[in-house]
Amino acid sequence: MRNSRADVVIVGGGIVGCATAYYLARRGVQVTLLERRSIGSGATGRSGGGVRQSARVSEEMPLAKESIALFPTLSDELGIDIEYTRAGNLRLVEMVDHVRPMQVDILRQQDLGLDVRWLEPQDVREMVPALRRERIFGASFCPTDGHCNPFRLVTGFSQAARRAGVELLTGCEVRSIRQTDSGHAFVEAGDWLVRARTVLIAAGFGSEALCRRIGFESPLANMRYESLITEALPSLFTQMFGVAGGDLFFRQTRHGGVHFGGGLIEEAEDVATTAKNLQLAAEHLVRLVPALEQASLLRTWGGLDPSTPDGMPIIDRLNENVMLATGFCGHGLAIGPVVGQLVAEWIAGGDGAKPALLAPFRRNRFEGWLQTKWTPSGSFEAALATDTTHTTQRGGSTLAAPGAFGSMVSIEEDGLDGADGPRSLLINPSVCTGCRMCEMACSIHHEHLARPTQLRIKVAYASDAFYTPITCIHCEEAYCLESCGFDALERAGPGEIVRVIDEYCIGCLLCVDACPYGGITFVEEKDTVVKCDLCGGDPACAQYCPTGAITFAPLSTAAWERVKKNAVENVEWIGRGLA
């Protein structure tokens, strides 16, 4: 066993670990960096290369803005061309029901001081002629965003760190982190035993296991993403691209290859690629850029991103000796340089020097209330706060049935305050903003992930200006239950809601056809049906609707009849694919 000493041990050779090592060394701190494989072999070297501020959660925006300001000079500072291109980021809208959420989120980002704007379809086509015009309904555009070569970026930081005096040890997997009464920690990795006062875990998808070894549970899930690159092609575009559905990104590299990825992002423990995801991404890209239909693929690869339930990283101290910087949810490349700066400042200056910009990323935030915001990446911002800022049940002057695009149910007229019927979800489209926070609350409650899949509630758009959530109204007739011949639906007792038993569902869709209210849906990826179960009597959509458009209250007989009438009318909108 070889022994070594350092002021700080950093576990992980990705962008955060290498940047922190570099900035600590510049402050005169003695650093040893341990990487179990090679520099950039984890999420950083496998990333999409986006350098963006746009489509980020509000708490990350200040970090992103400061980090992006560093990129124009990083090639000179690090002594390596990181192939940085600042040509903007377009988030393409391919469906009419994504127009309003995108525009709402642009306003949020503008309020935070970001230069981002809405582009009409003709503006997008003029900016990028290579895009198929009939596929685009508009886009958000941030001109100060860009992209770079992720592997060259992390290599630049590691080499600059080594020149500044950092000891880089690769092929060293950390087996244990032991703390002593003297206030130091011993890190055992490979055939090395390194003593230091501070240990920073920045090990990407390996961070959770390391945390568990020293007695800390972290709410991390490793999500697999997959990427492809084509042969070198003539210049088609210079911008970085994403889509509102969140299932595709693409850019053209300095050398002409089109780097893209997408498909279904799923929890996994290995980086193996799947034929299904690669095909989904390739077919999606060709639909948008027909010139790529005959392009040859050179390479495919997969990666794992440690993700948190709220879509934000954890950057915090675990105890006296150990700090954690992980859970960057697939968008850590761009903020890695400034995170490295700030963590180095914190370590070098002590807890009294903790930068204010890192305050939102404390590890204990998951003990608080959940709030959600739609982001145009097709994912959601789910901000967790310890104060009670969640929306409680509150009524307005009118309440509408789920999916009611037309008539309203008046509280005064129907006497909801004195109703003694079962509590039901009531929706008021007049105060709905189309933000889709209800969809995200549903996703996190049922899946513990900030991803819009297998939803029990969905926002339908009658037009760009008129939209409303649609969910199961839990009708007393239970048409779905009567139609199922496979015991895949059950009701515990009289008046109880109908629930889906996944393992019995064969996907025959008889229940979907039988429901006149549009409240039960087939999920292709899951190969089963899903429907609202009222979250055990405390529906997340009602809790976290920011405008009070969704409430959970008893219905009078008259209100109940109006609910059913309006729900039937809304099946038409679902049939048009607007949900």
Sequence and secondary structure as in RCSB ss.txt:
>XXXX:A:sequence
MRNSRADVVIVGGGIVGCATAYYLARRGVQVTLLERRSIGSGATGRSGGGVRQSARVSEEMPLAKESIALFPTLS
DELGIDIEYTRAGNLRLVEMVDHVRPMQVDILRQQDLGLDVRWLEPQDVREMVPALRRERIFGASFCPTDGHCNP
FRLVTGFSQAARRAGVELLTGCEVRSIRQTDSGHAFVEAGDWLVRARTVLIAAGFGSEALCRRIGFESPLANMRY
ESLITEALPSLFTQMFGVAGGDLFFRQTRHGGVHFGGGLIEEAEDVATTAKNLQLAAEHLVRLVPALEQASLLRT
WGGLDPSTPDGMPIIDRLNENVMLATGFCGHGLAIGPVVGQLVAEWIAGGDGAKPALLAPFRRNRFEGWLQTKWT
PSGSFEAALATDTTHTTQRGGSTLAAPGAFGSMVSIEEDGLDGADGPRSLLINPSVCTGCRMCEMACSIHHEHLA
RPTQLRIKVAYASDAFYTPITCIHCEEAYCLESCGFDALERAGPGEIVRVIDEYCIGCLLCVDACPYGGITFVEE
KDTVVKCDLCGGDPACAQYCPTGAITFAPLSTAAWERVKKNAVENVEWIGRGLA
>XXXX:A:secstr
 EEEE SEEEE  SHHHHHHHHHHHHTT  EEEEESS TT STTTTS  EE  TT  GGGHHHHHHHHTTHHHHH
HHHTS    B   EEEEE SGGGHHHHHHHHHHHHHTT   EEE HHHHHHH TTS GGG SEEEEETT EE  H
HHHHHHHHHHHHHTT EEEES  EEEEEE TTS EEEEETTEEEEESEEEE  GGGHHHHHHHTT     EEEEE
EEEEE        SEEEETTSSEEEEE TTS EEEEES  EE SS    HHHHHHHHHHHHHH GGGTT  EEEE
EEEEEEE TTS  EEEE SSSEEEEE  TT  TTTHHHHHHHHHHHHHH GGG  GGGGGG GGGGGSEEEEEE 
TTSSEEEEEESS  S      SEEB TT SS  EEHHHHTGGG  S EEEEE GGG  S  HHHHHHHHHHHSSS
S  S SEEEEEEETTEEEEEE    TT HHHHH SSS EEESSTT  EEE GGG     HHHHH TT  EEEETT
TTEEEE  GGGGS HHHHH TTS EEEEE  HHHHHHHHHHHHHHHHHHHTT  
